[in-house]
Amino acid sequence: MSMPALAPDRLAAAFRAVRDLSTQLIAPLSPEDAAAQSMPDASPAKWHLAHTTWFFETVVLEAAIPGYRSPFPGYRELFNSYYQAVGPQFARPQRGLITRPGLAEVLDYRQHIDQQLLALLTQGLPEPLARLVELGLHHEQQHQELLLMDLKHLFACNPLAPAYRPLSAPPPAAVAPLRWEAQSGGVVDIGNASDGFAFDNERPQHRHYLAPYALASRAVTNGEFLAFILDGGYRQPGLWLADGWSTVQREQWTRPAYWLDDAGEREFTLGGNAPLDLAAPVCHLSLYEADAYARWAGARLPTEFEWEHAARALPVEGNLLQLDGLQPRPAAAHTSGLRQMFGDVWEWTSSAYSPYPGFRPLAGVVAEYNGKFMASQFVLRGGGCVTPPGHVRTTYRNFFYPHQRWAFAGLRLARDL
């Protein structure tokens, strides 16, 4: 849900909608499902539910209610992710050890904090506090996507290949032809200058020079990536960045994450094991794999600035989070224009995640939200099939470490003109 207005009734409605979606997302889970952690980068579903609630309690309620005392004092440390200004945090790799509070208690915690927040929202909050609520809602949308990423990784570790929920099958589709869409470049505006919501890392808007370039009309497909595999792409060091080649050797990668064979016949999905759709965008790639494929294809990854410039006139719509979808879908047939810029898969760019000129973090506790992570990561653009609708924008900057593959991440090719 998009939240441009801060009127009390609209903010309260947005609050209910976002919080209700999180509850819908955990509806198919058992308490055991919700408590497990499959790797240090992931978190249990129960932790996502509690941490997003912790954010509203710690960042909003403590600021809004003088002398606020939490009825859940132990949660301040237990569900603190990385906010040093708040205090100690329970170690991230050990979140799967949090057997108590149980799922029912976490849901009670959510209900208690929700009641307090909704009472404040009904009365109307000063704009600075309303802005923090708005930030908290977009923060929860980020965690809704992370929750689905983490559940997919968790269930993929189980030899039974359990389904998170049944998924609807798309109608069979032919591969849309890949065309090159020329972009004139020049001196362009990059970043968000609107009065609506944007994360601090999207600001300030600034000027950037782009040489003429072209973007592929759609994302790279599973079938196209399969050709790279069959041509020995994972065995050719000349295609890889040095760190990427070291990672391939160490991890023994031969195909994208969740593919079940090198022949591209089946994959693991949130609906369980399924045939691989060769016309759908390839997904769950590291930056290293995306970059190697682009080299093999005689192209390159776009910069984040090229991506944003090309997308600025497009509607922000696509295959985003649908509870019965949760999979990338083939691009629609077309004769011209860019497709799949939003939804399906996040698209790796070649841009390091760094601050824009003049960047200033937010004030207060949330100063730690983005700025301190601006090192050693790369930017992805566009949104994926598990990204909540209304959460992404043309200027949205997602970021991951280059070796990470559990995000719904793929690529689009670029080339110079």
SETIMI-704337 format. One record per residue (C-alpha): residue in three letters; chain; x, y, z. Coordinates in steps of 0.001 Angstrom, whole numbers, padded with zeros to 6 digits. Example, Ala and Ser with C-alpha at 12.3 -4.5 7.8 and 13.67 -1.06 7.14 Angstrom:
! residues 2
<ALA; A; <012300; -004500; 007800>>
<SER; A; <013670; -001060; 007140>>
This chain:
! residues 417
<MET; A; <000000; 000000; 000000>>
<SER; A; <001364; 003405; -000988>>
<MET; A; <001370; 005938; 001825>>
<PRO; A; <001915; 009446; 000436>>
<ALA; A; <-000546; 011174; 002754>>
<LEU; A; <-000125; 011545; 006496>>
<ALA; A; <-003777; 012212; 007330>>
<PRO; A; <-004608; 010222; 010498>>
<ASP; A; <-007326; 008085; 008909>>
<ARG; A; <-005154; 007172; 005900>>
<LEU; A; <-002136; 006409; 008051>>
<ALA; A; <-004232; 004234; 010355>>
<ALA; A; <-005690; 002360; 007370>>
<ALA; A; <-002214; 001818; 005948>>
<PHE; A; <-001015; 000599; 009336>>
<ARG; A; <-003797; -001984; 009531>>
<ALA; A; <-003217; -003147; 005952>>
<VAL; A; <000531; -003667; 006353>>
<ARG; A; <000232; -005356; 009733>>
<ASP; A; <-002569; -007607; 008469>>
<LEU; A; <-000474; -008700; 005486>>
<SER; A; <002279; -009926; 007810>>
<THR; A; <-000295; -012024; 009640>>
<GLN; A; <-001517; -013443; 006327>>
<LEU; A; <002036; -014338; 005340>>
<ILE; A; <002573; -016512; 008426>>
<ALA; A; <-000860; -018158; 008259>>
<PRO; A; <000438; -021332; 006489>>
<LEU; A; <003205; -021857; 009072>>
<SER; A; <003395; -024142; 012056>>
<PRO; A; <005041; -022826; 015243>>
<GLU; A; <008031; -025011; 014311>>
<ASP; A; <008231; -023398; 010855>>
<ALA; A; <008149; -019950; 012416>>
<ALA; A; <010978; -020628; 014870>>
<ALA; A; <013625; -022171; 012593>>
<GLN; A; <016651; -020390; 011125>>
<SER; A; <018395; -021996; 008153>>
<MET; A; <021524; -019810; 007898>>
<PRO; A; <023086; -016774; 009596>>
<ASP; A; <021814; -014374; 006905>>
<ALA; A; <018221; -015483; 007465>>
<SER; A; <015915; -014982; 010436>>
<PRO; A; <012990; -017025; 011778>>
<ALA; A; <009542; -015876; 010689>>
<LYS; A; <008687; -015329; 014346>>
<TRP; A; <011638; -012964; 014693>>
<HIS; A; <010476; -010876; 011709>>
<LEU; A; <007044; -010519; 013328>>
<ALA; A; <008562; -009484; 016646>>
<HIS; A; <011255; -007171; 015285>>
<THR; A; <008856; -005118; 013172>>
<THR; A; <006706; -004722; 016287>>
<TRP; A; <009811; -003819; 018318>>
<PHE; A; <010466; -001042; 015782>>
<PHE; A; <007062; 000543; 016372>>
<GLU; A; <007389; 000192; 020132>>
<THR; A; <010974; 001439; 020425>>
<VAL; A; <011040; 004107; 017724>>
<VAL; A; <007458; 005425; 017885>>
<LEU; A; <005840; 004646; 021234>>
<GLU; A; <008891; 005608; 023279>>
<ALA; A; <008992; 008963; 021489>>
<ALA; A; <005240; 009543; 021641>>
<ILE; A; <004486; 008614; 025256>>
<PRO; A; <006466; 010444; 027964>>
<GLY; A; <007932; 008003; 030474>>
<TYR; A; <006854; 005006; 028397>>
<ARG; A; <007657; 001692; 030097>>
<SER; A; <007402; -001467; 028045>>
<PRO; A; <005418; -004401; 029448>>
<PHE; A; <007913; -006549; 027513>>
<PRO; A; <011261; -005255; 028820>>
<GLY; A; <013303; -008283; 027714>>
<TYR; A; <012257; -007807; 024109>>
<ARG; A; <014271; -004596; 023847>>
<GLU; A; <017484; -006616; 023452>>
<LEU; A; <016026; -009832; 022068>>
<PHE; A; <014449; -008252; 018985>>
<ASN; A; <016867; -005378; 018370>>
<SER; A; <018454; -005997; 014981>>
<TYR; A; <021421; -003628; 014785>>
<TYR; A; <020516; -000366; 016536>>
<GLN; A; <023517; 000416; 018724>>
<ALA; A; <021852; 003564; 020033>>
<VAL; A; <019077; 001447; 021554>>
<GLY; A; <021423; -000986; 023282>>
<PRO; A; <022680; -004569; 023026>>
<GLN; A; <021356; -007021; 020447>>
<PHE; A; <020924; -010779; 020540>>
<ALA; A; <023379; -012318; 018055>>
<ARG; A; <021847; -012613; 014583>>
<PRO; A; <023230; -016111; 013782>>
<GLN; A; <021560; -017437; 016943>>
<ARG; A; <018024; -016175; 016393>>
<GLY; A; <016888; -019743; 015763>>
<LEU; A; <017652; -020467; 019424>>
<ILE; A; <014872; -018134; 020559>>
<THR; A; <012317; -020805; 021435>>
<ARG; A; <010642; -018450; 023886>>
<PRO; A; <008618; -016331; 023507>>
<GLY; A; <006594; -018698; 021357>>
<LEU; A; <004709; -017733; 018227>>
<ALA; A; <001453; -017170; 020136>>
<GLU; A; <003225; -014819; 022555>>
<VAL; A; <004788; -012882; 019683>>
<LEU; A; <001359; -012481; 018100>>
<ASP; A; <000044; -011228; 021462>>
<TYR; A; <002916; -008738; 021528>>
<ARG; A; <001945; -007510; 018072>>
<GLN; A; <-001676; -007113; 019100>>
<HIS; A; <-000770; -005150; 022230>>
<ILE; A; <001503; -002711; 020392>>
<ASP; A; <-000958; -002387; 017524>>
<GLN; A; <-003717; -001320; 019913>>
<GLN; A; <-001516; 001391; 021381>>
<LEU; A; <-000362; 002628; 017977>>
<LEU; A; <-003864; 002727; 016548>>
<ALA; A; <-005076; 004729; 019548>>
<LEU; A; <-002351; 007291; 018885>>
<LEU; A; <-003037; 007312; 015146>>
<THR; A; <-006738; 007917; 015741>>
<GLN; A; <-005902; 010960; 017868>>
<GLY; A; <-003451; 012232; 015285>>
<LEU; A; <000319; 012394; 015685>>
<PRO; A; <002679; 015312; 015154>>
<GLU; A; <004232; 015106; 011698>>
<PRO; A; <007686; 013907; 012885>>
<LEU; A; <006073; 010945; 014673>>
<ALA; A; <003713; 010269; 011755>>
<ARG; A; <006803; 010127; 009522>>
<LEU; A; <008311; 007521; 011835>>
<VAL; A; <005134; 005431; 011584>>
<GLU; A; <005354; 005725; 007802>>
<LEU; A; <008997; 004609; 007939>>
<GLY; A; <007973; 001707; 010172>>
<LEU; A; <005407; 000548; 007637>>
<HIS; A; <007930; 000532; 004802>>
<HIS; A; <010359; -001195; 007144>>
<GLU; A; <007767; -003905; 007758>>
<GLN; A; <007225; -004293; 004016>>
<GLN; A; <010956; -004930; 003674>>
<HIS; A; <010654; -007628; 006312>>
<GLN; A; <007649; -009175; 004565>>
<GLU; A; <009888; -009778; 001568>>
<LEU; A; <012735; -011016; 003766>>
<LEU; A; <010347; -013388; 005537>>
<LEU; A; <009447; -015056; 002226>>
<MET; A; <013085; -015208; 001145>>
<ASP; A; <014026; -016815; 004453>>
<LEU; A; <011157; -019304; 004336>>
<LYS; A; <012149; -020406; 000842>>
<HIS; A; <015704; -021049; 002003>>
<LEU; A; <014441; -022880; 005091>>
<PHE; A; <012071; -025181; 003199>>
<ALA; A; <014691; -025869; 000522>>
<CYS; A; <016870; -027388; 003261>>
<ASN; A; <014219; -030018; 003945>>
<PRO; A; <014501; -033241; 001845>>
<LEU; A; <010692; -033396; 001806>>
<ALA; A; <010648; -030136; -000222>>
<PRO; A; <007608; -028791; 001633>>
<ALA; A; <005422; -026166; -000001>>
<TYR; A; <004896; -022877; 001804>>
<ARG; A; <001535; -022618; 000042>>
<PRO; A; <000030; -023727; -003300>>
<LEU; A; <000988; -021461; -006189>>
<SER; A; <-001057; -020699; -009270>>
<ALA; A; <000521; -021841; -012517>>
<PRO; A; <000801; -019181; -015224>>
<PRO; A; <-000444; -020010; -018701>>
<PRO; A; <002281; -021330; -021022>>
<ALA; A; <004157; -018500; -022678>>
<ALA; A; <006710; -018197; -025442>>
<VAL; A; <009878; -016243; -024785>>
<ALA; A; <009422; -012608; -025723>>
<PRO; A; <012140; -011537; -028177>>
<LEU; A; <014986; -009623; -026559>>
<ARG; A; <015350; -006184; -028081>>
<TRP; A; <017684; -003329; -027301>>
<GLU; A; <016076; -000085; -026186>>
<ALA; A; <018357; 002897; -026829>>
<GLN; A; <018656; 005609; -024184>>
<SER; A; <020078; 009006; -025027>>
<GLY; A; <021796; 009654; -021711>>
<GLY; A; <023114; 013145; -020993>>
<VAL; A; <022978; 015034; -017711>>
<VAL; A; <020054; 013555; -015791>>
<ASP; A; <018423; 013867; -012382>>
<ILE; A; <018997; 010893; -010090>>
<GLY; A; <017363; 010321; -006717>>
<ASN; A; <014109; 011267; -005034>>
<ALA; A; <012975; 014885; -004692>>
<SER; A; <009299; 014246; -003972>>
<ASP; A; <007360; 015096; -000816>>
<GLY; A; <006198; 011481; -000605>>
<PHE; A; <007947; 008716; 001236>>
<ALA; A; <011465; 007697; 000263>>
<PHE; A; <014273; 006112; 002248>>
<ASP; A; <017180; 008344; 003171>>
<ASN; A; <019473; 006486; 000755>>
<GLU; A; <017345; 007701; -002184>>
<ARG; A; <018126; 011339; -001393>>
<PRO; A; <019179; 013968; -002227>>
<GLN; A; <018373; 014246; -005888>>
<HIS; A; <021493; 015174; -007815>>
<ARG; A; <022820; 015502; -011354>>
<HIS; A; <024618; 012653; -013066>>
<TYR; A; <026107; 012311; -016549>>
<LEU; A; <025253; 009238; -018625>>
<ALA; A; <026843; 008331; -021942>>
<PRO; A; <024345; 006949; -024493>>
<TYR; A; <023471; 003338; -023711>>
<ALA; A; <020905; 000627; -024362>>
<LEU; A; <019010; -001689; -022040>>
<ALA; A; <017606; -005085; -022920>>
<SER; A; <013840; -004980; -023269>>
<ARG; A; <013314; -007670; -020623>>
<ALA; A; <015130; -009671; -017958>>
<VAL; A; <017387; -012609; -018859>>
<THR; A; <015421; -015878; -018868>>
<ASN; A; <016100; -019299; -017375>>
<GLY; A; <016549; -020670; -020878>>
<GLU; A; <019148; -018080; -021752>>
<PHE; A; <021023; -018725; -018541>>
<LEU; A; <020869; -022462; -019226>>
<ALA; A; <022773; -021825; -022470>>
<PHE; A; <025501; -020156; -020392>>
<ILE; A; <025682; -023250; -018150>>
<LEU; A; <025791; -025683; -021070>>
<ASP; A; <028558; -023627; -022658>>
<GLY; A; <030686; -024165; -019543>>
<GLY; A; <030093; -020728; -018063>>
<TYR; A; <030764; -021920; -014520>>
<ARG; A; <034074; -023441; -015685>>
<GLN; A; <035555; -020431; -017500>>
<PRO; A; <037549; -018232; -015094>>
<GLY; A; <037961; -015538; -017745>>
<LEU; A; <034277; -014659; -017411>>
<TRP; A; <034405; -014055; -013680>>
<LEU; A; <035492; -011329; -011325>>
<ALA; A; <038321; -012642; -009151>>
<ASP; A; <036199; -012765; -005987>>
<GLY; A; <033430; -014396; -007987>>
<TRP; A; <035658; -017141; -009322>>
<SER; A; <036981; -017811; -005808>>
<THR; A; <033400; -018053; -004573>>
<VAL; A; <032383; -020441; -007367>>
<GLN; A; <035327; -022703; -006533>>
<ARG; A; <034767; -022589; -002801>>
<GLU; A; <030985; -023098; -002951>>
<GLN; A; <031091; -025469; -005951>>
<TRP; A; <028363; -023558; -007758>>
<THR; A; <027247; -025016; -011085>>
<ARG; A; <023794; -023410; -011434>>
<PRO; A; <021520; -020797; -009795>>
<ALA; A; <020318; -021363; -006263>>
<TYR; A; <017193; -023580; -006086>>
<TRP; A; <017744; -025213; -009482>>
<LEU; A; <017605; -028948; -008832>>
<ASP; A; <019786; -029997; -011779>>
<ASP; A; <022262; -028515; -014252>>
<ALA; A; <019944; -029386; -017151>>
<GLY; A; <017422; -026763; -016118>>
<GLU; A; <014516; -029167; -015716>>
<ARG; A; <013255; -028538; -012172>>
<GLU; A; <013567; -025978; -009395>>
<PHE; A; <012471; -025506; -005804>>
<THR; A; <009794; -022848; -005323>>
<LEU; A; <007653; -021618; -002464>>
<GLY; A; <005116; -024096; -003827>>
<GLY; A; <007588; -027015; -003584>>
<ASN; A; <009513; -028703; -006397>>
<ALA; A; <008268; -027717; -009853>>
<PRO; A; <009278; -027762; -013531>>
<LEU; A; <011591; -024885; -014415>>
<ASP; A; <009904; -022378; -016734>>
<LEU; A; <012562; -021589; -019321>>
<ALA; A; <010686; -018459; -020430>>
<ALA; A; <010629; -016926; -016928>>
<PRO; A; <013384; -014646; -015626>>
<VAL; A; <016355; -016436; -014099>>
<CYS; A; <016362; -015868; -010357>>
<HIS; A; <018470; -016326; -007214>>
<LEU; A; <021747; -015231; -008757>>
<SER; A; <024660; -013584; -007024>>
<LEU; A; <026149; -010435; -008507>>
<TYR; A; <029083; -012587; -009589>>
<GLU; A; <026865; -014899; -011647>>
<ALA; A; <024942; -011994; -013163>>
<ASP; A; <028185; -010255; -014130>>
<ALA; A; <029706; -013435; -015599>>
<TYR; A; <026608; -014075; -017694>>
<ALA; A; <026652; -010506; -018998>>
<ARG; A; <030292; -010900; -020080>>
<TRP; A; <029497; -014220; -021744>>
<ALA; A; <026615; -012552; -023606>>
<GLY; A; <028875; -009763; -024873>>
<ALA; A; <027153; -007156; -022742>>
<ARG; A; <027379; -005766; -019210>>
<LEU; A; <025244; -004968; -016203>>
<PRO; A; <023640; -001524; -016156>>
<THR; A; <024619; 001050; -013597>>
<GLU; A; <021907; 001960; -011133>>
<PHE; A; <021808; 005426; -012707>>
<GLU; A; <021166; 004000; -016169>>
<TRP; A; <018425; 001812; -014748>>
<GLU; A; <016706; 004707; -012963>>
<HIS; A; <016962; 007004; -015963>>
<ALA; A; <015399; 004390; -018261>>
<ALA; A; <012596; 003589; -015813>>
<ARG; A; <011568; 007115; -014899>>
<ALA; A; <008717; 007366; -017432>>
<LEU; A; <007321; 003885; -016729>>
<PRO; A; <004416; 003039; -014412>>
<VAL; A; <005486; 001300; -011220>>
<GLU; A; <003609; -001932; -011800>>
<GLY; A; <004402; -005555; -012503>>
<ASN; A; <004512; -009027; -010993>>
<LEU; A; <004828; -008012; -007347>>
<LEU; A; <003675; -009867; -004225>>
<GLN; A; <000565; -011956; -004807>>
<LEU; A; <-000106; -014675; -002251>>
<ASP; A; <-000809; -017291; -004914>>
<GLY; A; <002009; -016161; -007238>>
<LEU; A; <005419; -015801; -005543>>
<GLN; A; <007312; -016719; -008721>>
<PRO; A; <008848; -014752; -011603>>
<ARG; A; <006696; -014896; -014731>>
<PRO; A; <007620; -014667; -018429>>
<ALA; A; <007580; -011240; -020030>>
<ALA; A; <004550; -010399; -022119>>
<ALA; A; <005089; -010413; -025862>>
<HIS; A; <005751; -006926; -027179>>
<THR; A; <007116; -005025; -030114>>
<SER; A; <008875; -002195; -028316>>
<GLY; A; <009520; -000717; -024920>>
<LEU; A; <010977; -001943; -021638>>
<ARG; A; <009205; -004756; -019793>>
<GLN; A; <009585; -006239; -016295>>
<MET; A; <011325; -003157; -014903>>
<PHE; A; <009220; -003590; -011767>>
<GLY; A; <008411; -006971; -010266>>
<ASP; A; <009476; -010504; -011171>>
<VAL; A; <013143; -010197; -010095>>
<TRP; A; <015336; -007560; -008527>>
<GLU; A; <017951; -006613; -011105>>
<TRP; A; <021624; -006469; -010178>>
<THR; A; <023467; -003329; -011227>>
<SER; A; <027206; -002733; -011404>>
<SER; A; <026918; 000138; -008912>>
<ALA; A; <028440; -000095; -005472>>
<TYR; A; <026046; 000866; -002685>>
<SER; A; <027380; 004239; -001595>>
<PRO; A; <025912; 007576; -000461>>
<TYR; A; <024677; 010125; -002927>>
<PRO; A; <026436; 013511; -002899>>
<GLY; A; <025096; 015441; 000068>>
<PHE; A; <023600; 012370; 001761>>
<ARG; A; <022487; 012901; 005350>>
<PRO; A; <021104; 010089; 007512>>
<LEU; A; <017820; 010514; 009333>>
<ALA; A; <017855; 012021; 012813>>
<GLY; A; <017632; 010053; 016034>>
<VAL; A; <017563; 006295; 016438>>
<VAL; A; <016816; 005738; 012743>>
<ALA; A; <020097; 007417; 011744>>
<GLU; A; <021386; 003817; 011697>>
<TYR; A; <018763; 002678; 009188>>
<ASN; A; <020778; 002769; 005947>>
<GLY; A; <023918; 004856; 006027>>
<LYS; A; <026137; 002532; 008038>>
<PHE; A; <025677; -000258; 005482>>
<MET; A; <027115; 001746; 002586>>
<ALA; A; <030202; -000398; 002073>>
<SER; A; <030998; -003635; 000207>>
<GLN; A; <027481; -004104; -001189>>
<PHE; A; <025893; -003574; -004606>>
<VAL; A; <022622; -001970; -005659>>
<LEU; A; <019647; -003821; -007131>>
<ARG; A; <016688; -002100; -008739>>
<GLY; A; <013075; -002749; -009613>>
<GLY; A; <011466; -005115; -007113>>
<GLY; A; <010630; -008810; -007246>>
<CYS; A; <007715; -011210; -007135>>
<VAL; A; <007725; -011154; -003315>>
<THR; A; <007988; -007351; -002994>>
<PRO; A; <004790; -005821; -001565>>
<PRO; A; <002921; -003614; -004066>>
<GLY; A; <003332; 000064; -003285>>
<HIS; A; <006704; -000503; -001657>>
<VAL; A; <008986; 000141; -004641>>
<ARG; A; <009659; 003329; -006564>>
<THR; A; <011762; 004288; -009561>>
<THR; A; <014359; 005655; -007126>>
<TYR; A; <014301; 002672; -004708>>
<ARG; A; <017782; 001274; -003935>>
<ASN; A; <017943; -002300; -002671>>
<PHE; A; <021345; -003677; -001709>>
<PHE; A; <023013; -007003; -001004>>
<TYR; A; <026515; -008396; -000742>>
<PRO; A; <027770; -009697; -004103>>
<HIS; A; <027911; -013359; -003032>>
<GLN; A; <024340; -013547; -001693>>
<ARG; A; <021796; -015576; -003656>>
<TRP; A; <018691; -016074; -001531>>
<ALA; A; <017077; -012841; -002713>>
<PHE; A; <014788; -012999; -005750>>
<ALA; A; <017508; -011418; -007888>>
<GLY; A; <018225; -011696; -011605>>
<LEU; A; <019582; -009398; -014276>>
<ARG; A; <018950; -007251; -017323>>
<LEU; A; <021662; -006658; -019889>>
<ALA; A; <023070; -003275; -020888>>
<ARG; A; <025559; -002118; -023476>>
<ASP; A; <027230; 001064; -024639>>
<LEU; A; <026113; 002940; -027729>>
